């Protein structure tokens, strides 16, 4: 999953404390599903919820949310442009540990398009399609 790696890099660089304490961030995917058809290729779309958990965070939550919004704009723009995406595509909650730290859980509903090409000798080659970019975003 390429989006997971990309988001992890962004958050490690942008969120105070994560670079020096990477164990405070955990990322995992759940509710995964594959959309494929009986088309001539084996290409498919992965749909999943990417969960990011930051533990014992002591900063302002906006220092987490803003870099994610910027990342979403490029990597999953439908979260910002469709009714469904705006309602359910990017959710979060925080558990207040004490007066100085919180555990924050963020969920992103993502898709990734996988292109599978079969060579004449039967070898399969996998590549990943970028998100469609519209002039509006």
C-alpha positions in Angstrom: 0.0 0.0 0.0 1.7 3.1 -1.2 -0.6 5.7 0.4 0.3 4.3 3.9 4.0 4.9 3.3 3.4 8.3 1.8 1.2 9.5 4.7 3.7 8.1 7.3 6.5 10.1 5.8 4.4 13.3 5.8 3.4 12.9 9.4 6.9 11.9 10.6 8.3 15.1 9.0 5.4 17.5 10.0 4.1 16.5 13.4 6.3 17.6 16.4 7.8 14.7 18.3 7.1 11.9 15.8 10.6 12.1 14.1 12.3 11.8 17.5 9.8 9.3 18.9 8.5 7.2 16.0 7.0 4.6 18.3 4.3 7.2 19.2 2.7 6.6 15.8 1.0 3.4 14.6 -0.6 2.9 11.2 -2.7 0.1 10.1 -5.4 -0.8 7.6 -8.7 -2.4 8.1 -12.0 -3.0 6.4 -10.1 -3.8 3.2 -11.9 -4.9 0.0 -11.0 -5.4 -3.6 -13.0 -4.0 -6.5 -12.4 -6.0 -9.6 -14.4 -7.1 -12.7 -14.3 -9.8 -15.3 -12.4 -7.5 -17.5 -9.5 -8.8 -19.6 -6.9 -7.6 -17.1 -6.4 -8.4 -13.4 -6.3 -4.7 -12.5 -8.3 -3.8 -9.4 -8.9 -1.1 -6.8 -8.1 -1.6 -3.1 -10.6 0.1 -0.7 -9.6 0.3 2.9 -9.7 2.4 6.0 -6.3 3.6 7.0 -6.0 4.2 10.8 -3.3 6.5 12.3 -2.9 6.5 16.0 -0.7 9.0 17.8 -0.1 8.3 21.5 0.8 10.6 24.2 0.7 13.6 21.9 1.2 16.9 23.7 0.8 19.4 20.8 -2.2 21.1 19.1 -4.2 18.6 17.1 -4.2 21.0 14.2 -0.5 20.2 13.7 -1.7 16.7 12.8 -4.9 17.5 10.9 -3.5 20.2 8.6 -0.7 18.0 7.1 -3.2 15.2 6.6 -5.6 17.6 4.8 -2.8 18.7 2.5 -1.9 15.1 1.9 -5.6 14.2 1.2 -5.8 17.0 -1.4 -3.3 15.2 -3.6 -3.7 11.5 -2.6 -7.5 11.1 -2.0 -9.2 14.3 -3.2 -12.7 12.8 -3.2 -12.6 13.1 0.6 -12.8 16.8 0.1 -15.0 17.0 -3.0 -17.8 14.4 -2.5 -20.6 14.5 0.0 -19.8 10.9 1.2 -16.1 11.8 1.4 -16.8 14.9 3.4 -19.0 13.1 5.9 -17.1 9.8 6.4 -13.8 10.0 4.5 -11.7 11.7 7.3 -12.7 11.1 10.9 -10.9 11.3 14.2 -11.3 11.1 17.9 -9.1 11.9 20.9 -8.7 10.1 24.3 -7.7 12.7 26.9 -4.9 11.0 29.0 -4.3 13.9 31.4 -3.9 17.6 31.3 -0.9 17.4 29.0 -1.3 14.5 26.5 -3.9 12.8 24.3 -4.1 9.7 22.2 -5.5 10.6 18.8 -7.0 8.2 16.3 -7.5 9.2 12.7 -9.4 7.2 10.1 -9.1 7.8 6.3 -11.2 5.9 3.7 -8.8 5.4 0.9 -8.6 3.7 -2.5 -5.5 2.6 -4.5 -5.7 1.6 -8.1 -3.5 -1.4 -9.1 -2.7 -1.9 -12.8 -1.9 -5.5 -13.8 -0.4 -6.1 -17.2 0.2 -9.6 -18.5 3.1 -10.0 -20.9 2.9 -12.4 -23.9 5.1 -14.9 -21.9 2.5 -14.9 -19.0 4.6 -12.7 -16.6 2.5 -10.3 -14.6 3.6 -6.7 -14.1 2.1 -4.6 -11.3 2.1 -0.8 -11.3 0.1 1.8 -9.4 -2.1 4.5 -10.9 -1.9 8.0 -9.4 -5.1 9.7 -8.3 -6.9 11.6 -11.0 -6.1 15.3 -10.6 -8.8 17.8 -11.4 -8.2 21.5 -12.0 -10.6 22.3 -9.1 -8.1 21.0 -6.5 
